Amino acid sequence: MEPAEVAMLVRRATEGDPTAWDAIVDEYAGLLRSVVRGFRLNEGQAADAVQTTWLRLVEHVADLREPEHLAGWLKTTARRACLEIIRHSGREQLVDCEDDRGEVGSARYQDPDQDGPEVSALRGEQRRLLRRALADLPERHRQLLELLLASPPVSYRDISSRLGMPIGSIGPTRARVLAHLREELAPVGLHDLVLS
């Protein structure tokens, strides 16, 4: 698509033209899938990354300074979404370690409880407050979060089937639940514990 055509589509989308949005999605959906595929995310994470990218476009379409470069903006936004998912999905903390000769070796697991009793006590209190906030959620939202955090991962298709929820609403519902948790935990300074 020519840059002038892209700029016109973005302008029309900014004005709320649904056919412009459809054309943008048709044009760039394959691009987003290819960017996300390069990060080797599971099915649910990949769907979240794509949804997050489209959501960011909806939120910022009017702010695009160079709408003719929409493809680059989408690629950058998709990469950032993937990196954010990766950053928040790891439960193990890998660190570089040195062998006896001072050479950097392969990564090893670092036990978070090796930080000392004060840090361990603080983490315990944080976990208690987070559990309390989770317990206050509606049952359906709690079930959704449990399925999304299950190990091994549960596919969006299975989550949809178990909860009777359309696949397309899983990511947005997850985002709303996590935003609610962040809001609940902000007064005690724990909003950073909640994954995005």
N, C-alpha and C positions, 0 to 999 in steps of 0.2 A: 504494500500500500504506500502511496506517495506521501511525503511529509505533510503536504497541504491538506490531503484527505484526512490524515490522522488528526491534524489540528482542528479541522472542521468537525470531525466526529466528537472530539473532546469538548469543543465548544457547545455542541448540541447536547451532549450528555450533561454538561454543567447546567444547561437550561432545563434538564429533566426529560429529555426526549428518550423514551424507552427503546425505540428502534436503534438509536445511536448506541445505547448500552449493549443491546443485543449484538450489534455489529462489532463492538470492541471485544466482547467476550468471544465471539466466533473467531475473530482475527487472532487473539492472543492467548486463548486457552491452551493450545498446543505448546506455545513458548513457555508458559508457566509450568506445565507438566514436565517439560524437558529440564528446566532449571531445578525443580524440586527433585526429580528423579536422580540427579547427580549427587544428592545428599544421602541417598540410600535410607530414607526414613521408612517406617512401617506405613501401612495403608492409611491408618487413622491420622498419623502425624503429617503425612503428605497432603491429605485432604484439608487438614487444619491450616497448613502453610499456604495452600492455594486460596482457601477461603479468607485467610487473614490478608493476603495480598489484595484480593478484590475489595475487601472491606476498607483497607487503607486507601484504595483508589476512590471509593465512594466518599470517604471522609475528606480526601484532599484534592479531588478532581479540580475544584475551582482554584486551587493554589499552585497548580502546575505552571512553572515559568516558561517551560519549553514544551508545550503539548505535542509538538511534532516528534519529540523524542520519547513518546510514551513507552515504547518497547524497552528502552534502557531503564526507565523509571520502574517499570514492572519487574524487570530482571533483578535490579538492585533490591527492591522491596521484598521479592520472593526469597532472595538469598538471606536477607536479614531475618525474615520470618523463620526460615529453616535453621539458621544459627541460633535463634532464640529458643526454638523447640529443642535443639540438641543441648543447649546450655542448661535448660531446665529439666531435661529428661534423665540425665545421669544420676544414679544413686551412689555410684562409687566415685571417688576422687582420685584420679590418676596423676602422679607427679613424676618428674624425671628424677632419677636417682643416680648416684655415682658409685662406681665400683671401687675396690681397694686402690686402684691406680689413679683415681680421680677422673676417670672417663665416664661420660654420661652413658648409662645403660638403658635398658628398656624400662618402661613405666611400671610402677608397682602400686598396689593399693595402699592408701594412707588411711588409717583408722581415725575417724573424726574425734574419737574419745581420747586420743593421745594428747590432747591440748591441755589437760589438767582438770582438777576437780571443779574449779570455778566455771570454766567453759562448759563442762559436762552438766553442772547444775543449771546453768542458764539455758542450755539446750533442752533439758528436761522440762523446765518451766515453759519454754516456748512451745514444746510439743503438747503440754497439758492445755495451754490456752488455745492452740490450734484445734485440738480434739474437741474442746468445748464448743468452739465456733462451728465445727463440722457437725456436731450433735444437734445444734440448733437449726440446721438446714432442713427443709422438707425431705421426707424419705426418698422421693424420686430423684432429687438433686444429689443426695448422698450416694444413692445407688449408681448414678451416672458417673460421679467422680471415682467411685471404687472400681467400676468397670474400665474407666479410662486409665487408671493407674495400675491395673492388674498386671501381674507377671506370671506367665507370659502374656503379652499384649492380646487384648480382645479386639477383633475387627469391628469397624463401624457397623457392618452388616449384622453381626451378632448382637451388638449393643442395641441396634434398632429393633431387632426381633425380641430381645429380652424385655426392653422397656416400652415397646409399642410406640416408638418415636421415629419419625422420618429421619433418614440418614442426613439430609440437608440441615436439620435443626440441631444436630448433636453439637457441632462446633460452636454455633452461636449461643446455645443454652449453656455450654461449658464456659464460654466467655462471660456470660452474665453471672453465673454462679461464682466464678473466681473473682469477678469485680465486686460482687457482694461481700465475699470473704475478705478481700483486701480492705474494703470500707469498714467492715466490722473490726478488723484487727489493727487498723490505723491508729486508733486512740491509745493502744498499748505499744505502738511502735513495731508491730510484727507484720505489717502489710507486705514486706519484702519476702516473707516466708512463702507467700502464696504464689504458685506458678502462674505464668500468664498464658 
